[in-house]
Amino acid sequence: MFDWQFYITFCAIFLAIGYAVWRIYRVVRGDADPCSDCELKKNCKKFGQSKEK
């Protein structure tokens, strides 16, 4: 009845919705590290390890 394109599209939409829900849950929960996904976390001024002084 449905072809393979339907299943691929359904999986992509399902994964996108799941990822959005997971990100919203982390923000709403409030105890998540706000810098967890930042590439500059190691050199961030918030952590006192900045090379600029």
mmCIF file as gemmi writes it, N, C-alpha and C atoms, coordinates in Angstrom:
data_model
loop_
_atom_site.group_PDB
_atom_site.id
_atom_site.type_symbol
_atom_site.label_atom_id
_atom_site.label_alt_id
_atom_site.label_comp_id
_atom_site.label_asym_id
_atom_site.label_entity_id
_atom_site.label_seq_id
_atom_site.pdbx_PDB_ins_code
_atom_site.Cartn_x
_atom_site.Cartn_y
_atom_site.Cartn_z
_atom_site.occupancy
_atom_site.B_iso_or_equiv
_atom_site.pdbx_formal_charge
_atom_site.auth_seq_id
_atom_site.auth_asym_id
_atom_site.pdbx_PDB_model_num
ATOM 1 N N . MET Axp A 1 ? 0.829 -1.188 0 1 0 ? 1 A 1
ATOM 2 C CA . MET Axp A 1 ? 0 0 0 1 0 ? 1 A 1
ATOM 3 C C . MET Axp A 1 ? 0.878 1.258 0 1 0 ? 1 A 1
ATOM 4 N N . PHE Axp A 2 ? 1.785 1.366 0.977 1 0 ? 2 A 1
ATOM 5 C CA . PHE Axp A 2 ? 2.686 2.517 1.013 1 0 ? 2 A 1
ATOM 6 C C . PHE Axp A 2 ? 4.034 2.105 0.452 1 0 ? 2 A 1
ATOM 7 N N . ASP Axp A 3 ? 4.688 3.032 -0.177 1 0 ? 3 A 1
ATOM 8 C CA . ASP Axp A 3 ? 6 2.709 -0.73 1 0 ? 3 A 1
ATOM 9 C C . ASP Axp A 3 ? 7.112 3.141 0.216 1 0 ? 3 A 1
ATOM 10 N N . TRP Axp A 4 ? 8.339 2.875 -0.143 1 0 ? 4 A 1
ATOM 11 C CA . TRP Axp A 4 ? 9.49 3.131 0.707 1 0 ? 4 A 1
ATOM 12 C C . TRP Axp A 4 ? 9.696 4.613 0.987 1 0 ? 4 A 1
ATOM 13 N N . GLN Axp A 5 ? 9.278 5.496 0.077 1 0 ? 5 A 1
ATOM 14 C CA . GLN Axp A 5 ? 9.424 6.928 0.288 1 0 ? 5 A 1
ATOM 15 C C . GLN Axp A 5 ? 8.576 7.401 1.468 1 0 ? 5 A 1
ATOM 16 N N . PHE Axp A 6 ? 7.406 6.816 1.624 1 0 ? 6 A 1
ATOM 17 C CA . PHE Axp A 6 ? 6.553 7.159 2.75 1 0 ? 6 A 1
ATOM 18 C C . PHE Axp A 6 ? 7.236 6.802 4.059 1 0 ? 6 A 1
ATOM 19 N N . TYR Axp A 7 ? 7.839 5.627 4.139 1 0 ? 7 A 1
ATOM 20 C CA . TYR Axp A 7 ? 8.492 5.191 5.372 1 0 ? 7 A 1
ATOM 21 C C . TYR Axp A 7 ? 9.712 6.049 5.706 1 0 ? 7 A 1
ATOM 22 N N . ILE Axp A 8 ? 10.486 6.421 4.701 1 0 ? 8 A 1
ATOM 23 C CA . ILE Axp A 8 ? 11.637 7.284 4.94 1 0 ? 8 A 1
ATOM 24 C C . ILE Axp A 8 ? 11.185 8.663 5.418 1 0 ? 8 A 1
ATOM 25 N N . THR Axp A 9 ? 10.166 9.21 4.787 1 0 ? 9 A 1
ATOM 26 C CA . THR Axp A 9 ? 9.63 10.504 5.194 1 0 ? 9 A 1
ATOM 27 C C . THR Axp A 9 ? 9.06 10.444 6.601 1 0 ? 9 A 1
ATOM 28 N N . PHE Axp A 10 ? 8.323 9.386 6.909 1 0 ? 10 A 1
ATOM 29 C CA . PHE Axp A 10 ? 7.748 9.229 8.235 1 0 ? 10 A 1
ATOM 30 C C . PHE Axp A 10 ? 8.842 9.135 9.29 1 0 ? 10 A 1
ATOM 31 N N . CYS Axp A 11 ? 9.901 8.378 9.017 1 0 ? 11 A 1
ATOM 32 C CA . CYS Axp A 11 ? 11.004 8.248 9.967 1 0 ? 11 A 1
ATOM 33 C C . CYS Axp A 11 ? 11.703 9.589 10.183 1 0 ? 11 A 1
ATOM 34 N N . ALA Axp A 12 ? 11.926 10.341 9.116 1 0 ? 12 A 1
ATOM 35 C CA . ALA Axp A 12 ? 12.585 11.642 9.233 1 0 ? 12 A 1
ATOM 36 C C . ALA Axp A 12 ? 11.744 12.609 10.059 1 0 ? 12 A 1
ATOM 37 N N . ILE Axp A 13 ? 10.451 12.641 9.818 1 0 ? 13 A 1
ATOM 38 C CA . ILE Axp A 13 ? 9.565 13.522 10.581 1 0 ? 13 A 1
ATOM 39 C C . ILE Axp A 13 ? 9.502 13.076 12.032 1 0 ? 13 A 1
ATOM 40 N N . PHE Axp A 14 ? 9.415 11.78 12.266 1 0 ? 14 A 1
ATOM 41 C CA . PHE Axp A 14 ? 9.36 11.251 13.627 1 0 ? 14 A 1
ATOM 42 C C . PHE Axp A 14 ? 10.635 11.589 14.396 1 0 ? 14 A 1
ATOM 43 N N . LEU Axp A 15 ? 11.78 11.448 13.768 1 0 ? 15 A 1
ATOM 44 C CA . LEU Axp A 15 ? 13.043 11.778 14.431 1 0 ? 15 A 1
ATOM 45 C C . LEU Axp A 15 ? 13.155 13.274 14.703 1 0 ? 15 A 1
ATOM 46 N N . ALA Axp A 16 ? 12.703 14.1 13.782 1 0 ? 16 A 1
ATOM 47 C CA . ALA Axp A 16 ? 12.754 15.55 13.979 1 0 ? 16 A 1
ATOM 48 C C . ALA Axp A 16 ? 11.859 15.973 15.134 1 0 ? 16 A 1
ATOM 49 N N . ILE Axp A 17 ? 10.679 15.417 15.216 1 0 ? 17 A 1
ATOM 50 C CA . ILE Axp A 17 ? 9.767 15.739 16.32 1 0 ? 17 A 1
ATOM 51 C C . ILE Axp A 17 ? 10.346 15.244 17.641 1 0 ? 17 A 1
ATOM 52 N N . GLY Axp A 18 ? 10.915 14.059 17.631 1 0 ? 18 A 1
ATOM 53 C CA . GLY Axp A 18 ? 11.527 13.525 18.851 1 0 ? 18 A 1
ATOM 54 C C . GLY Axp A 18 ? 12.682 14.381 19.33 1 0 ? 18 A 1
ATOM 55 N N . TYR Axp A 19 ? 13.516 14.846 18.41 1 0 ? 19 A 1
ATOM 56 C CA . TYR Axp A 19 ? 14.632 15.705 18.776 1 0 ? 19 A 1
ATOM 57 C C . TYR Axp A 19 ? 14.133 17.033 19.346 1 0 ? 19 A 1
ATOM 58 N N . ALA Axp A 20 ? 13.105 17.617 18.732 1 0 ? 20 A 1
ATOM 59 C CA . ALA Axp A 20 ? 12.547 18.877 19.227 1 0 ? 20 A 1
ATOM 60 C C . ALA Axp A 20 ? 11.967 18.708 20.625 1 0 ? 20 A 1
ATOM 61 N N . VAL Axp A 21 ? 11.266 17.623 20.856 1 0 ? 21 A 1
ATOM 62 C CA . VAL Axp A 21 ? 10.687 17.367 22.18 1 0 ? 21 A 1
ATOM 63 C C . VAL Axp A 21 ? 11.796 17.197 23.205 1 0 ? 21 A 1
ATOM 64 N N . TRP Axp A 22 ? 12.864 16.486 22.857 1 0 ? 22 A 1
ATOM 65 C CA . TRP Axp A 22 ? 13.979 16.274 23.779 1 0 ? 22 A 1
ATOM 66 C C . TRP Axp A 22 ? 14.649 17.596 24.135 1 0 ? 22 A 1
ATOM 67 N N . ARG Axp A 23 ? 14.86 18.475 23.135 1 0 ? 23 A 1
ATOM 68 C CA . ARG Axp A 23 ? 15.479 19.773 23.398 1 0 ? 23 A 1
ATOM 69 C C . ARG Axp A 23 ? 14.581 20.653 24.266 1 0 ? 23 A 1
ATOM 70 N N . ILE Axp A 24 ? 13.28 20.656 23.996 1 0 ? 24 A 1
ATOM 71 C CA . ILE Axp A 24 ? 12.346 21.439 24.81 1 0 ? 24 A 1
ATOM 72 C C . ILE Axp A 24 ? 12.317 20.91 26.233 1 0 ? 24 A 1
ATOM 73 N N . TYR Axp A 25 ? 12.343 19.603 26.401 1 0 ? 25 A 1
ATOM 74 C CA . TYR Axp A 25 ? 12.351 19.001 27.735 1 0 ? 25 A 1
ATOM 75 C C . TYR Axp A 25 ? 13.585 19.435 28.518 1 0 ? 25 A 1
ATOM 76 N N . ARG Axp A 26 ? 14.751 19.46 27.859 1 0 ? 26 A 1
ATOM 77 C CA . ARG Axp A 26 ? 15.977 19.878 28.548 1 0 ? 26 A 1
ATOM 78 C C . ARG Axp A 26 ? 15.905 21.332 28.969 1 0 ? 26 A 1
ATOM 79 N N . VAL Axp A 27 ? 15.3 22.185 28.138 1 0 ? 27 A 1
ATOM 80 C CA . VAL Axp A 27 ? 15.189 23.601 28.486 1 0 ? 27 A 1
ATOM 81 C C . VAL Axp A 27 ? 14.201 23.793 29.626 1 0 ? 27 A 1
ATOM 82 N N . VAL Axp A 28 ? 13.078 23.11 29.578 1 0 ? 28 A 1
ATOM 83 C CA . VAL Axp A 28 ? 12.035 23.266 30.593 1 0 ? 28 A 1
ATOM 84 C C . VAL Axp A 28 ? 12.494 22.689 31.934 1 0 ? 28 A 1
ATOM 85 N N . ARG Axp A 29 ? 13.251 21.615 31.883 1 0 ? 29 A 1
ATOM 86 C CA . ARG Axp A 29 ? 13.72 20.964 33.102 1 0 ? 29 A 1
ATOM 87 C C . ARG Axp A 29 ? 14.563 21.916 33.929 1 0 ? 29 A 1
ATOM 88 N N . GLY Axp A 30 ? 15.375 22.738 33.291 1 0 ? 30 A 1
ATOM 89 C CA . GLY Axp A 30 ? 16.083 23.799 33.975 1 0 ? 30 A 1
ATOM 90 C C . GLY Axp A 30 ? 17.421 23.425 34.584 1 0 ? 30 A 1
ATOM 91 N N . ASP Axp A 31 ? 17.713 22.173 34.822 1 0 ? 31 A 1
ATOM 92 C CA . ASP Axp A 31 ? 18.991 21.824 35.438 1 0 ? 31 A 1
ATOM 93 C C . ASP Axp A 31 ? 20.032 21.426 34.408 1 0 ? 31 A 1
ATOM 94 N N . ALA Axp A 32 ? 19.731 21.612 33.147 1 0 ? 32 A 1
ATOM 95 C CA . ALA Axp A 32 ? 20.681 21.282 32.087 1 0 ? 32 A 1
ATOM 96 C C . ALA Axp A 32 ? 21.762 22.355 32.003 1 0 ? 32 A 1
ATOM 97 N N . ASP Axp A 33 ? 22.954 21.959 31.633 1 0 ? 33 A 1
ATOM 98 C CA . ASP Axp A 33 ? 24.058 22.883 31.461 1 0 ? 33 A 1
ATOM 99 C C . ASP Axp A 33 ? 23.811 23.707 30.202 1 0 ? 33 A 1
ATOM 100 N N . PRO Axp A 34 ? 23.703 25.035 30.306 1 0 ? 34 A 1
ATOM 101 C CA . PRO Axp A 34 ? 23.409 25.845 29.122 1 0 ? 34 A 1
ATOM 102 C C . PRO Axp A 34 ? 24.546 25.853 28.105 1 0 ? 34 A 1
ATOM 103 N N . CYS Axp A 35 ? 25.726 25.474 28.52 1 0 ? 35 A 1
ATOM 104 C CA . CYS Axp A 35 ? 26.88 25.478 27.62 1 0 ? 35 A 1
ATOM 105 C C . CYS Axp A 35 ? 27.24 24.073 27.138 1 0 ? 35 A 1
ATOM 106 N N . SER Axp A 36 ? 26.38 23.114 27.336 1 0 ? 36 A 1
ATOM 107 C CA . SER Axp A 36 ? 26.721 21.725 27.028 1 0 ? 36 A 1
ATOM 108 C C . SER Axp A 36 ? 26.993 21.487 25.547 1 0 ? 36 A 1
ATOM 109 N N . ASP Axp A 37 ? 26.375 22.213 24.654 1 0 ? 37 A 1
ATOM 110 C CA . ASP Axp A 37 ? 26.561 22.004 23.219 1 0 ? 37 A 1
ATOM 111 C C . ASP Axp A 37 ? 27.496 23.032 22.587 1 0 ? 37 A 1
ATOM 112 N N . CYS Axp A 38 ? 28.105 23.865 23.389 1 0 ? 38 A 1
ATOM 113 C CA . CYS Axp A 38 ? 28.94 24.941 22.866 1 0 ? 38 A 1
ATOM 114 C C . CYS Axp A 38 ? 30.345 24.424 22.569 1 0 ? 38 A 1
ATOM 115 N N . GLU Axp A 39 ? 30.837 24.746 21.379 1 0 ? 39 A 1
ATOM 116 C CA . GLU Axp A 39 ? 32.184 24.338 21.003 1 0 ? 39 A 1
ATOM 117 C C . GLU Axp A 39 ? 33.253 25.158 21.726 1 0 ? 39 A 1
ATOM 118 N N . LEU Axp A 40 ? 32.898 26.334 22.21 1 0 ? 40 A 1
ATOM 119 C CA . LEU Axp A 40 ? 33.853 27.219 22.871 1 0 ? 40 A 1
ATOM 120 C C . LEU Axp A 40 ? 33.844 27.059 24.386 1 0 ? 40 A 1
ATOM 121 N N . LYS Axp A 41 ? 33.236 26.026 24.9 1 0 ? 41 A 1
ATOM 122 C CA . LYS Axp A 41 ? 33.086 25.845 26.339 1 0 ? 41 A 1
ATOM 123 C C . LYS Axp A 41 ? 34.436 25.802 27.052 1 0 ? 41 A 1
ATOM 124 N N . LYS Axp A 42 ? 35.442 25.199 26.439 1 0 ? 42 A 1
ATOM 125 C CA . LYS Axp A 42 ? 36.741 25.069 27.091 1 0 ? 42 A 1
ATOM 126 C C . LYS Axp A 42 ? 37.419 26.421 27.311 1 0 ? 42 A 1
ATOM 127 N N . ASN Axp A 43 ? 37.199 27.364 26.409 1 0 ? 43 A 1
ATOM 128 C CA . ASN Axp A 43 ? 37.85 28.664 26.5 1 0 ? 43 A 1
ATOM 129 C C . ASN Axp A 43 ? 36.887 29.778 26.901 1 0 ? 43 A 1
ATOM 130 N N . CYS Axp A 44 ? 35.784 29.415 27.467 1 0 ? 44 A 1
ATOM 131 C CA . CYS Axp A 44 ? 34.75 30.393 27.8 1 0 ? 44 A 1
ATOM 132 C C . CYS Axp A 44 ? 35.156 31.233 29.006 1 0 ? 44 A 1
ATOM 133 N N . LYS Axp A 45 ? 34.818 32.508 28.982 1 0 ? 45 A 1
ATOM 134 C CA . LYS Axp A 45 ? 35.127 33.4 30.103 1 0 ? 45 A 1
ATOM 135 C C . LYS Axp A 45 ? 34.328 33.039 31.351 1 0 ? 45 A 1
ATOM 136 N N . LYS Axp A 46 ? 33.201 32.389 31.178 1 0 ? 46 A 1
ATOM 137 C CA . LYS Axp A 46 ? 32.377 31.994 32.321 1 0 ? 46 A 1
ATOM 138 C C . LYS Axp A 46 ? 33.107 30.987 33.209 1 0 ? 46 A 1
ATOM 139 N N . PHE Axp A 47 ? 34.001 30.199 32.628 1 0 ? 47 A 1
ATOM 140 C CA . PHE Axp A 47 ? 34.702 29.18 33.38 1 0 ? 47 A 1
ATOM 141 C C . PHE Axp A 47 ? 36.076 29.655 33.85 1 0 ? 47 A 1
ATOM 142 N N . GLY Axp A 48 ? 36.451 30.903 33.519 1 0 ? 48 A 1
ATOM 143 C CA . GLY Axp A 48 ? 37.7 31.471 33.985 1 0 ? 48 A 1
ATOM 144 C C . GLY Axp A 48 ? 38.93 30.899 33.301 1 0 ? 48 A 1
ATOM 145 N N . GLN Axp A 49 ? 38.766 30.286 32.155 1 0 ? 49 A 1
ATOM 146 C CA . GLN Axp A 49 ? 39.897 29.684 31.462 1 0 ? 49 A 1
ATOM 147 C C . GLN Axp A 49 ? 40.163 30.37 30.136 1 0 ? 49 A 1
ATOM 148 N N . SER Axp A 50 ? 39.708 31.591 30.005 1 0 ? 50 A 1
ATOM 149 C CA . SER Axp A 50 ? 39.879 32.306 28.748 1 0 ? 50 A 1
ATOM 150 C C . SER Axp A 50 ? 41.346 32.648 28.544 1 0 ? 50 A 1
ATOM 151 N N . LYS Axp A 51 ? 41.807 32.609 27.295 1 0 ? 51 A 1
ATOM 152 C CA . LYS Axp A 51 ? 43.182 32.959 26.985 1 0 ? 51 A 1
ATOM 153 C C . LYS Axp A 51 ? 43.378 34.478 26.975 1 0 ? 51 A 1
ATOM 154 N N . GLU Axp A 52 ? 42.264 35.228 26.862 1 0 ? 52 A 1
ATOM 155 C CA . GLU Axp A 52 ? 42.337 36.687 26.864 1 0 ? 52 A 1
ATOM 156 C C . GLU Axp A 52 ? 42.235 37.175 28.301 1 0 ? 52 A 1
ATOM 157 N N . LYS Axp A 53 ? 43.229 37.946 28.723 1 0 ? 53 A 1
ATOM 158 C CA . LYS Axp A 53 ? 43.176 38.476 30.096 1 0 ? 53 A 1
ATOM 159 C C . LYS Axp A 53 ? 43.598 39.914 30.105 1 0 ? 53 A 1
